Amino acid sequence: MLAMDYKFDKAAEKRLDAYVNMVGAVLKHKTKRASFAMYARGILGEGDRKSQEPIAARATGEKTRAGAVHQQLNHFVTSSEWSDSEVRLAAVR
């Protein structure tokens, strides 16, 4: 089976939720946790395009909100401050 053929089942969703919550706890701020969750799900989820704009569009499902969600995601990826070492330590646990 190719990695692209993988479909998330309930068990995979549960594992991803636990991972996102664990790493998100290190980020502390609610908006950063939400942006991380959106980005992680966007990268790992369905959709051929994995850049910020299509991830934001898929995450919101509303064309009128896609621009604002894209800005939020872009800020998280490019400007948000968080401890890289703390996130990496949480990710390997």
matplotlib code that plots the C-alpha trace (Angstrom):
import matplotlib.pyplot as plt

x = [0.0, 1.3, 1.3, -1.0, -3.6, -3.9, -7.3, -7.8, -9.9, -11.3, -8.1, -5.9, -8.1, -7.8, -4.0, -3.8, -6.0, -3.7, -0.6, -2.1, -3.2, 0.2, 2.1, -0.6, -0.2, 3.4, 2.2, 0.0, -1.9, -5.4, -4.9, -1.5, -2.9, -5.7, -3.4, -1.0, -4.0, -5.2, -1.7, -1.0, -4.3, -3.9, -0.5, -1.6, -5.1, -6.7, -6.1, -3.5, -2.2, -0.5, 0.4, -1.2, -3.9, -5.5, -5.1, -7.0, -9.7, -10.3, -10.2, -12.8, -15.2, -16.5, -15.2, -15.9, -13.7, -10.9, -8.8, -8.9, -8.1, -5.2, -3.8, -4.1, -2.3, 0.3, 1.0, 1.5, 3.9, 5.9, 5.8, 4.5, 6.9, 7.1, 9.9, 11.2, 13.0, 9.9, 7.7, 10.2, 10.6, 6.8, 6.6, 8.9, 7.2]
y = [0.0, 3.4, 6.1, 8.2, 5.4, 5.4, 6.3, 7.5, 5.2, 5.9, 4.6, 6.8, 9.8, 9.1, 8.8, 12.0, 13.8, 12.6, 13.8, 17.2, 17.7, 16.7, 19.0, 21.7, 21.7, 22.9, 25.8, 27.0, 29.7, 28.7, 30.3, 28.6, 25.2, 25.6, 26.7, 23.8, 21.4, 22.8, 22.7, 19.1, 17.9, 19.7, 18.2, 14.7, 14.8, 14.6, 17.1, 17.2, 20.7, 20.9, 24.6, 27.1, 28.5, 25.2, 23.9, 26.9, 26.6, 22.9, 23.6, 26.3, 25.1, 28.6, 30.7, 33.9, 32.8, 31.2, 34.4, 35.1, 31.5, 31.6, 34.7, 33.0, 29.9, 32.0, 33.9, 30.7, 29.2, 32.3, 34.6, 32.8, 32.4, 29.0, 26.8, 24.5, 22.3, 21.9, 21.0, 18.4, 16.9, 16.6, 15.1, 12.2, 11.1]
z = [0.0, -0.9, 1.8, -0.4, -0.3, 3.5, 4.9, 8.4, 10.5, 14.0, 15.6, 13.5, 14.3, 18.0, 17.7, 15.7, 18.3, 21.1, 19.2, 18.4, 22.0, 23.4, 21.1, 21.4, 25.2, 24.7, 22.6, 25.5, 23.7, 22.4, 18.9, 18.5, 19.4, 16.9, 14.2, 14.8, 14.8, 11.5, 9.9, 11.1, 9.9, 6.6, 5.9, 6.9, 5.6, 2.2, -0.6, -3.3, -2.3, 1.1, 1.2, 3.6, 1.4, 0.4, 3.9, 5.2, 2.6, 3.4, 7.1, 7.1, 4.5, 4.1, 1.2, 3.1, 6.0, 4.0, 3.7, 7.5, 8.3, 5.8, 7.5, 10.9, 9.6, 7.8, 11.0, 13.0, 10.4, 9.7, 12.8, 15.8, 18.7, 20.4, 21.7, 19.0, 21.5, 23.7, 20.7, 19.5, 22.9, 23.2, 19.7, 20.4, 23.7]

ax = plt.figure().add_subplot(projection="3d")
ax.plot(x, y, z, "-o")
ax.set_aspect("equal")
plt.show()
